[in-house]
Amino acid sequence: MKFTTEETAGHSTRLPTNVKQVAGYGNKWFASFIIAMALTSVVGCASHASKVGNKEASEDVTITNKVIKAIQGEPTLKSAEINVETSKGVVLLTGFVSSAAAENTATELARYIKGVTLVRDAIQIK
């Protein structure tokens, strides 16, 4: 189908001569729309990832604090020098204890804290 030039009352209205020209105007708008939507989704995903990372970090701090509190509350571990680090629910115990029984107690206390997915024991016996 081809468009032609129309003449009306001495005025000339120029219409596009083919369908491709008409479609070309819509394609520019459509392409701009798609690019804008893609950028919006990328920015949205980045902020979601940041929120998820912040939530994980907050949960890790909570887990660390609960493990420290449990260890400090255990009478058999009063003289122990245990450090606690948590990343994505994985607890790392380092430091020194006086016996294998104290090491097992610290590890078991950490295992039963809500949110802990794994306990890595790097505690050394003095």
Secondary structure, DSSP 4 states (H G I P E B T S, - for coil): -----EEETTEEEPPPSSHHHHHHHHHHHHHHHHHHHHHHHHHHHHHHHHHHHHHHHHHHHHHHHHHHHHHHT-GGGTT-EEEEEEETTEEEEEEEESSHHHHHHHHHHHHTSTT--EEEEEEEE-
